[in-house]
Amino acid sequence: IHDYLRNTLKADGQVTGVELREDMVTLCNNAAARLEHTGLVFKCGDVRTVAPSELDVMIALHACDIATDYAIHTGIRSGASIIMCSPCCHK
C-alpha cells in the first residue's frame, strides 16, 4: 500500500501498521527506516488503542479472532471511505 501510494500515485499518504508483537514492530520500523520509506510507521498495540481519530482507508489483514470486528468498527468510527478486511482465525 505504501509503495503504491508513494511510487504509483505520487501521493504523500501516511501508512500506519498496527501489530501486537513488539519485536515485529521494531523489525518493520527498522526496515522502513533503512529503506527510507517516509510515511510508513508501525505501532505496537491493537486498533482499539492505536487507531487515529480519522482515516481514509482501513485494511486489516489476518486479523485474528475478533480483531476483524474491531477493525471494521474502527473504520466506521474513524470515517474510512474504504474498509477492507481479510479475517484470519477464530480461536
Summary of the structure (lengths in Angstrom):
residues: 91
radius of gyration: 13.3
end to end distance: 28.4
largest distance: 40.4
contacts: 226
relative contact order: 0.16
helix: 38%
strand: 25%
